[in-house]
Amino acid sequence: MPAIKVLIVDDSAVVRQVLSAALSGDSSIEVIGAAPDPVFAMERMRTQWPDVIVLDVEMPRMDGITFLKKIMAERPTPVVICSTLTERGAETTMQALAAGAFTVITKPKVGLKHFLEGTSDDLASTIKAASRANARKLVSIPPAATIAAPPKLTADAILSAATHTTQAMAETTDRVVAIGTSTGGTQALETVLTALPRVCPGIVIVQHMPEKFTGAFAARLNGLCQIEVREAKNSDRVLPGLALIAPGGKHMLLKRNGAQYHVEIVGGPPVSRHRPSVDVLFRSVSKTAGKNALGIIMTGMGDDGAAGLLEMRNAGAMTLGQDEQSCVVYGMPKEAAKRGALGKTLPLGAIAGEIAGLNR
């Protein structure tokens, strides 16, 4: 297989040097250039077009978002955004994701060289995944995820598995929809949530994102949807017509008090290498809502959510996965299918109808 051609575009000389050196250590990746801004990058791309672009957002002469939109309009190419974790940066990066970026890596302001060297293997894996993505699909279904490489723990690290179905589940017929997604999920969620009517079951969502980004993401969706969408806070009620998105850097669990569902926001280690973790949410839904729940797993890398969705199905919940054709990355749904966790598979455009149909 030919090496994946990568172009780095960042106004920081440190970032350009460290990333070039780190990625050059992988024989399957070839760094064809490192440009200080998009103008230099475009000159380089006239002679050799990259397979993947690693792009900063805030740069002189032309900002990253303008450059990204230009690329996606002329020749769609997977772009990995490398952005500083700030409130302003989160809002800007959300614009980049909406414009078709493949994923986002958050870089710190302090200890940048050490951080980039420590995550070089994960960055290489992300670049390889990006090179395999359907670039034209990225224009309409951009993803958002974050590099993570902690030890891989299961949901046992946060809560124990259910040993039996409690009788309390029979006390309410309120439906709960739990959705888990990662790479490709920002616009996939937008497609689903904007198609929902104002009256629909309460929804709890884990989208792999770092802290600060989930608030900006929820606010953006809230302005587009008929339903209310917001970043979840501890003890928020799960109500019809409301979608709660797990805050980045925290796990979200579904809990119940009498006939009312609410969420609990907790700390703890990453599970399935993510925090928030889909497995943690799905396990809590299996224990709390049982057959009154619908579990949905959508586009994303890895296997987070596959085990939890199987637990939901075993507890009597309806379960479905996004089909391969409409996924940017058919990883999480594929793993769920392998484990027998899917009751059905649907294209992205049909998922909102399945959720709305729960009210009938």
C-alpha positions in Angstrom: 0.0 0.0 0.0 1.3 3.5 -0.8 2.1 5.7 2.1 -0.6 8.2 3.2 0.4 11.7 2.1 -0.1 14.2 5.0 0.2 18.0 4.8 0.5 19.9 8.1 -0.8 23.5 8.2 -0.1 25.3 11.5 1.4 28.7 12.2 3.4 27.2 15.2 6.9 26.1 14.2 6.9 23.8 17.2 3.7 22.0 16.1 5.1 21.7 12.5 8.4 20.3 13.7 7.1 17.9 16.3 4.3 16.5 14.2 6.5 16.1 11.2 9.1 14.2 13.2 6.5 12.1 15.1 4.5 11.1 12.0 7.6 10.4 9.9 8.3 7.5 12.3 5.3 5.6 10.9 6.3 3.9 7.6 2.7 4.1 6.4 2.6 7.9 6.6 4.6 10.4 4.5 4.6 14.0 5.5 4.8 15.9 2.2 4.9 19.3 3.7 4.4 21.6 6.7 3.0 25.1 5.9 2.7 28.1 8.3 -0.6 29.2 6.8 -3.2 28.2 4.1 -1.7 30.4 1.4 1.6 28.5 1.6 -0.4 25.3 1.8 -2.3 26.0 -1.4 1.0 26.6 -3.2 2.3 23.2 -2.0 -1.0 21.5 -3.0 -0.7 22.7 -6.6 2.2 20.3 -7.1 1.1 17.4 -4.8 -2.3 16.9 -3.2 -2.4 15.3 0.2 -4.5 12.4 1.3 -5.1 14.0 4.7 -4.5 17.5 6.0 -3.7 18.4 9.7 -5.0 21.9 10.1 -4.9 24.6 12.7 -7.9 27.0 12.9 -6.5 30.4 13.8 -3.7 31.4 11.4 -2.5 34.6 9.6 -3.5 35.6 6.1 -6.3 33.0 5.9 -8.1 31.3 8.7 -8.5 27.5 8.8 -12.3 27.5 8.3 -12.1 29.6 5.1 -9.4 27.2 3.9 -11.4 24.2 4.8 -14.5 25.4 3.0 -12.4 26.1 -0.1 -11.0 22.5 0.0 -14.4 20.9 0.5 -15.9 22.9 -2.4 -13.0 22.2 -4.8 -11.7 18.7 -3.9 -13.1 17.1 -0.7 -10.2 15.8 1.4 -10.2 14.5 5.0 -9.1 17.2 7.4 -8.0 16.7 11.0 -8.4 19.9 13.0 -5.8 20.6 15.6 -7.3 23.2 18.0 -6.5 24.8 21.3 -9.1 23.9 24.0 -10.8 27.3 24.8 -14.4 28.5 24.7 -13.7 30.6 21.7 -11.8 27.8 20.1 -14.7 25.4 20.7 -17.1 27.6 18.9 -14.7 28.1 16.0 -14.0 24.4 15.8 -17.7 23.6 15.7 -17.8 25.7 12.6 -15.0 23.7 11.1 -16.8 20.4 11.9 -20.0 21.8 10.3 -17.9 22.6 7.2 -16.7 19.0 6.9 -13.7 18.4 9.1 -13.0 14.7 9.8 -12.2 15.1 13.5 -10.7 17.4 16.1 -7.7 17.0 18.3 -7.4 19.3 21.2 -4.0 20.7 21.9 -3.1 22.4 25.2 -1.5 25.9 25.5 1.1 24.6 28.0 3.3 21.5 27.4 2.4 21.4 23.7 5.6 19.6 22.6 5.3 16.9 25.3 1.6 16.4 24.4 2.1 16.0 20.7 5.0 13.6 21.2 2.8 11.5 23.7 -0.1 11.3 21.4 1.7 10.6 18.1 0.5 7.0 17.9 -3.1 8.1 18.3 -2.7 10.8 15.8 -1.2 8.4 13.3 -4.2 6.0 13.9 -6.6 8.9 13.3 -4.9 9.9 10.1 -5.1 6.3 8.9 -8.9 6.3 9.7 -9.3 9.7 8.0 -7.6 8.4 4.8 -10.2 5.6 4.6 -13.2 7.9 5.1 -15.5 8.8 2.3 -14.3 12.4 1.8 -17.3 13.5 -0.2 -19.6 12.3 2.5 -17.7 14.5 5.0 -19.2 17.5 3.3 -22.7 16.6 4.5 -21.8 14.4 7.5 -18.8 15.9 9.3 -17.6 14.1 12.5 -16.3 15.2 15.8 -14.1 13.1 18.1 -11.1 13.4 20.2 -7.8 11.6 20.5 -7.7 9.3 23.5 -5.3 6.6 24.6 -5.9 5.7 28.2 -6.1 2.1 29.3 -9.3 0.5 27.9 -11.7 0.0 30.8 -15.3 -1.4 30.7 -18.4 0.2 32.2 -17.6 -1.8 35.3 -15.3 1.1 36.3 -18.3 3.4 36.7 -21.3 1.1 37.6 -22.0 -2.6 37.9 -24.0 -4.5 35.4 -27.7 -5.3 36.0 -28.2 -8.8 37.6 -32.0 -8.8 37.0 -34.8 -6.6 35.7 -36.4 -4.7 38.5 -40.1 -4.6 39.0 -39.9 -0.8 39.1 -39.6 -0.7 35.4 -43.3 -1.7 35.1 -44.4 1.5 37.0 -43.9 3.8 34.0 -44.4 3.7 30.3 -42.4 6.8 29.6 -40.0 6.1 26.7 -36.3 7.1 26.7 -34.1 7.3 23.7 -30.3 6.8 24.2 -28.0 7.7 21.4 -24.2 7.0 21.1 -21.9 8.3 18.4 -18.4 9.5 17.7 -16.5 10.2 14.5 -19.1 11.5 12.0 -21.6 12.2 14.8 -21.9 16.0 14.8 -23.8 16.2 11.5 -25.4 12.8 11.9 -27.0 14.0 15.1 -28.0 17.2 13.4 -29.7 15.2 10.7 -31.6 13.2 13.2 -32.5 15.8 15.8 -33.6 18.5 13.3 -36.0 16.0 11.7 -37.8 15.4 15.1 -41.2 16.9 15.9 -41.5 19.0 19.0 -43.4 16.2 20.7 -41.0 13.2 21.0 -39.6 11.0 23.8 -36.8 12.4 26.0 -33.4 11.8 24.6 -30.0 11.3 26.2 -26.8 11.5 24.0 -23.2 10.7 24.2 -21.1 12.2 21.4 -17.4 11.8 21.9 -16.2 15.3 22.4 -13.8 17.1 24.9 -15.1 19.5 27.5 -16.1 23.0 26.3 -17.0 21.6 22.9 -20.2 19.9 24.0 -21.7 23.1 25.2 -21.1 24.9 21.9 -22.4 21.9 20.0 -25.6 21.7 22.0 -26.2 25.4 21.7 -25.8 25.2 17.9 -28.3 22.3 17.7 -30.7 24.0 19.9 -30.9 26.9 17.4 -31.7 24.5 14.6 -34.1 22.0 16.1 -37.8 22.1 17.0 -36.9 20.2 20.2 -34.8 21.7 23.0 -31.2 20.6 23.0 -28.8 21.4 25.8 -25.6 20.2 27.5 -26.7 18.1 30.5 -26.3 19.1 34.1 -26.4 16.9 37.1 -30.0 16.0 38.1 -31.6 17.3 34.8 -34.9 15.7 34.2 -35.3 13.7 31.0 -38.5 15.1 29.5 -40.4 14.8 26.2 -39.1 17.2 23.5 -35.7 17.5 25.2 -32.3 16.1 24.2 -29.5 16.1 26.8 -25.9 15.8 25.6 -23.3 14.5 28.0 -20.7 17.1 28.9 -17.2 16.5 27.6 -14.9 15.1 30.2 -17.7 13.5 32.3 -19.8 10.4 32.2 -23.6 10.6 32.0 -25.9 8.0 33.6 -29.7 7.6 33.4 -31.3 7.4 36.9 -34.9 7.2 38.1 -36.8 8.6 41.0 -40.3 7.1 41.1 -41.7 7.5 37.6 -39.4 10.3 36.6 -36.1 9.9 34.8 -33.1 12.2 35.3 -29.4 12.2 34.5 -26.4 11.9 36.8 -23.2 13.5 35.7 -20.1 11.8 37.3 -16.3 11.7 37.0 -14.3 8.6 36.8 -11.7 7.1 34.4 -12.3 6.9 30.7 -14.3 3.8 29.7 -13.7 2.1 26.3 -11.1 4.9 26.1 -13.7 7.7 26.2 -15.2 10.1 28.8 -18.1 10.4 28.2 -18.5 6.8 27.3 -21.4 5.3 25.3 -21.1 2.0 27.2 -21.6 3.8 30.5 -24.7 5.5 29.3 -26.2 2.4 27.7 -25.5 0.3 30.7 -27.3 2.8 33.0 -30.3 2.9 30.5 -30.5 -0.9 30.5 -30.7 -0.9 34.3 -33.0 2.0 34.7 -35.4 1.9 31.7 -35.2 -1.6 30.4 -37.9 -2.3 27.8 -39.0 1.3 27.9 -35.8 2.4 26.1 -34.6 2.7 22.5 -30.9 2.4 22.0 -29.2 3.8 18.9 -25.6 3.5 17.9 -24.3 5.6 15.0 -21.2 6.5 13.0 -17.9 6.3 14.9 -14.5 4.7 15.3 -13.9 1.9 17.8 -16.3 -0.2 19.7 -17.6 2.1 22.5 -21.3 1.4 23.0 -21.4 -2.1 21.5 -21.3 -3.9 24.9 -23.7 -1.5 26.4 -26.2 -1.8 23.6 -26.2 -5.6 23.9 -27.0 -5.1 27.6 -29.9 -2.9 26.6 -31.2 -5.4 24.2 -30.9 -8.2 26.8 -32.9 -6.0 29.1 -35.8 -5.8 26.6 -35.0 -2.5 24.9 -35.3 -1.9 21.2 -32.0 -1.3 19.6 -30.8 -0.1 16.2 -27.7 0.9 14.4 -26.9 3.2 11.5 -26.1 1.4 8.3 -22.7 1.2 6.7 -23.7 3.2 3.6 -24.6 6.4 5.6 -21.8 6.2 8.1 -18.6 8.2 7.8 -16.9 5.5 9.8 -18.7 2.2 10.2 -16.9 1.2 13.4 -19.2 1.4 16.4 -22.3 0.0 14.6 -20.3 -2.7 13.0 -19.0 -3.9 16.4 -22.5 -3.8 17.8 -23.7 -5.9 14.9 -20.9 -8.4 15.5 -22.1 -8.9 19.1 -25.7 -9.4 18.2 -26.7 -6.1 19.8 -28.8 -4.7 16.9 -32.5 -5.3 16.6 -32.4 -3.5 13.2 -30.2 -1.5 11.0 -31.4 1.8 9.3 -30.0 4.5 7.1 -29.4 7.8 8.8 -32.4 9.4 7.2 -34.8 6.9 8.7 -33.7 7.1 12.4 -35.7 10.2 13.3 -38.9 8.5 12.1 -38.1 5.5 14.3 -37.8 7.8 17.3 -40.9 9.8 16.5 -42.8 6.5 16.1 -42.3 5.6 19.7 -45.2 8.1 20.5 -47.7 6.2 18.4 
